[in-house]
Amino acid sequence: LFAGFSTFSYAEGKMGLTITGLDASGDAAEMSRGVEQTRSEDIQGVFATFFIEKDLGPMSVGLDINPMDIASGSVTNVRSGGGAFNNQTNTAEIEVTENIGVYGMLDLGDTGAYVKAMISSHKMEAETTIMNKTTTDTQTNSNYPSERFFGGHLSIGVERDLGDLFIRGEA
């Protein structure tokens, strides 16, 4: 995860825009009628968040907000194996909303280097569609409840002042 910042300072803190590049991998397993299916996905993307932070001497605290929802696109799962659910295709649309992070930063001397620890909160909603190819019935189900999940982030970065502006690089 790499982030770049282009922002401005005010007397007791800072605010700005964060541009983040994401490269993530995920694994999932589903158990249905005694059969487990697994799937792995790789996700790459770029997104922007807004932040505001308060200086507290060698430490800062901040709030990071992504005002946009993150949509997954369609994911399909083709089932075959007999019985009433033979040749059934399940399709899911995933949306991640309410993306908020709270963080603390600690300066590492006068070099502009710092460490940052953040806790983020996200809400995931899924809508599924089932298409039975033998009867051409289509159903929409809400059998995957909304979930709130939390993430932990630890990064190291460097900040450079440019007068009234500053720029950060972080990994």
Secondary structure as the mmCIF struct_conf table of DSSP 4:
data_model
#
loop_
_struct_conf.conf_type_id
_struct_conf.id
_struct_conf.beg_label_comp_id
_struct_conf.beg_label_asym_id
_struct_conf.beg_label_seq_id
_struct_conf.end_label_comp_id
_struct_conf.end_label_asym_id
_struct_conf.end_label_seq_id
STRN STRN1 PHE A 2 TYR A 10
TURN_TY1_P TURN_TY1_P1 ALA A 11 GLU A 12
STRN STRN2 GLY A 13 SER A 32
TURN_TY1_P TURN_TY1_P2 ARG A 33 GLY A 34
STRN STRN3 VAL A 35 LEU A 56
TURN_TY1_P TURN_TY1_P3 GLY A 57 PRO A 58
STRN STRN4 MET A 59 ASN A 66
BEND BEND1 MET A 68 MET A 68
STRN STRN5 ILE A 70 ARG A 79
BEND BEND2 GLY A 81 GLY A 82
HELX_RH_3T_P HELX_RH_3T_P1 GLY A 83 PHE A 85
TURN_TY1_P TURN_TY1_P4 ASN A 86 ASN A 87
STRN STRN6 GLN A 88 ASP A 107
TURN_TY1_P TURN_TY1_P5 GLY A 109 ASP A 110
BEND BEND3 THR A 111 GLY A 112
STRN STRN7 ALA A 113 ASN A 132
TURN_TY1_P TURN_TY1_P6 LYS A 133 THR A 136
STRN STRN8 ASP A 137 ASN A 141
BEND BEND4 TYR A 144 TYR A 144
STRN STRN9 GLU A 147 LEU A 162
TURN_TY1_P TURN_TY1_P7 GLY A 163 ASP A 164
STRN STRN10 LEU A 165 GLU A 170
#
